[in-house]
Amino acid sequence: GAGAGAGAGAGEAEGVAGHVKQTIVCKDCKHDGARASLLLADVGCSGEEAVDVLRLLLCAGLQGDSPALAQRGTVVMRLRTGKRPRAVKKWLKDMSQCLEAKLGGRRIELLHLLVDKDQERTTVFSWEGPPPEA
């Protein structure tokens, strides 16, 4: 969860990544060699921790002889912040830079959709290949 420590968050993230890879694999998309090029994510943490979880998901989905994810695609992810409304603008800039640095995200858009609460944003960006080395 959002209040978990870094160690618990990392272990939780790895468990989530493994579960998601299994879920993607079990959806029968492998029979014809098809791979998912759209990843929808809504994780139970915020900020850079959410980006770390997404990094693990991308890495898990791109690994192996028959990866579940295509080499390039689009991520749609809900991000949350605990920042005050006045600090959200800087947080958005920081998150955009973090997505680019940690995930190699391209064409990053941080949207405030009607379904998003005041301190939530939906991010849409493209990936190409595995994220850069940490």
C-alpha positions in Angstrom: 0.0 0.0 0.0 0.9 3.7 -0.1 2.1 3.6 3.5 4.4 0.6 3.2 8.1 1.0 3.6 10.5 0.7 0.7 11.4 -2.9 1.4 7.8 -4.0 1.7 6.9 -2.0 -1.4 9.7 -3.7 -3.4 8.6 -7.2 -2.4 5.0 -6.4 -3.0 5.9 -5.0 -6.4 7.7 -8.2 -7.4 4.7 -10.2 -6.3 2.4 -8.0 -8.3 4.7 -8.3 -11.4 4.7 -12.1 -11.2 0.9 -12.2 -10.8 0.4 -9.8 -13.7 2.7 -11.8 -16.0 0.8 -15.0 -15.1 -2.5 -13.3 -15.7 -1.4 -12.0 -19.1 0.0 -15.4 -20.1 -3.3 -17.1 -19.0 -5.4 -15.0 -21.3 -4.7 -17.3 -24.3 -3.0 -14.6 -26.3 0.0 -16.9 -26.8 -1.6 -19.4 -29.2 -1.0 -17.3 -32.2 2.1 -15.5 -30.9 0.2 -12.3 -30.2 1.5 -10.0 -27.5 -0.2 -7.3 -25.6 0.8 -3.7 -26.7 -1.5 -2.0 -24.2 -0.8 -2.1 -20.4 -3.5 -0.7 -18.1 -2.2 -0.1 -14.5 -3.7 1.1 -11.3 -1.4 0.2 -8.5 -1.9 0.7 -4.8 1.0 3.1 -4.2 2.0 6.6 -5.4 4.8 8.6 -6.8 8.1 7.0 -7.6 7.0 3.8 -5.9 4.3 3.4 -8.5 6.8 4.0 -11.2 9.0 1.3 -9.7 6.1 -1.2 -9.7 5.4 -0.3 -13.3 9.0 -0.9 -14.1 8.8 -4.4 -12.6 5.6 -5.1 -14.6 7.2 -4.0 -17.8 10.4 -6.1 -17.2 8.3 -9.1 -16.2 6.1 -8.8 -19.3 9.0 -8.4 -21.7 11.1 -11.4 -20.3 11.4 -14.9 -21.5 11.2 -16.9 -24.7 7.5 -16.0 -25.2 7.0 -12.6 -23.5 3.5 -11.4 -22.7 4.1 -7.9 -23.8 5.1 -6.6 -27.3 8.4 -4.8 -27.6 6.6 -1.5 -28.0 3.3 -0.3 -26.8 1.3 2.1 -24.7 0.9 2.3 -20.9 -2.2 3.9 -19.3 -1.7 4.3 -15.6 -3.4 6.2 -12.7 -1.0 8.1 -10.5 -1.8 9.6 -7.1 -0.1 12.3 -5.1 -0.4 13.3 -1.5 0.7 16.8 -2.4 -1.4 19.9 -1.7 -3.1 21.3 -4.8 -0.5 24.1 -5.0 2.3 21.6 -5.2 0.7 19.3 -7.8 2.1 21.2 -10.8 5.8 20.6 -9.7 4.9 17.0 -8.8 3.6 16.5 -12.4 6.8 17.8 -13.9 8.9 15.6 -11.5 6.7 12.5 -12.4 7.1 13.1 -16.1 10.9 13.3 -15.7 10.8 10.1 -13.6 8.8 8.2 -16.1 11.2 9.2 -18.8 14.3 8.4 -16.8 13.2 5.1 -15.1 11.0 3.6 -17.8 12.3 5.2 -21.0 8.8 6.6 -21.5 8.2 8.6 -24.7 5.4 10.9 -25.6 4.3 11.3 -21.9 1.0 12.8 -21.2 -0.4 13.5 -17.7 -4.1 13.9 -18.0 -6.7 15.0 -15.4 -9.7 13.0 -16.6 -13.3 13.5 -15.3 -13.0 10.2 -13.3 -9.7 11.3 -11.6 -10.0 12.8 -8.2 -8.2 16.2 -7.5 -4.9 14.5 -6.6 -5.0 11.9 -9.3 -3.8 12.0 -12.9 -3.9 9.4 -15.6 -0.6 9.1 -17.5 -0.4 7.8 -21.0 3.0 7.1 -22.6 4.8 4.7 -25.0 7.4 2.1 -24.2 9.9 0.6 -26.6 11.8 -2.4 -25.4 12.8 -3.0 -21.7 13.2 0.0 -19.4 16.7 1.3 -19.1 19.0 -0.2 -16.4 18.4 1.2 -13.0 
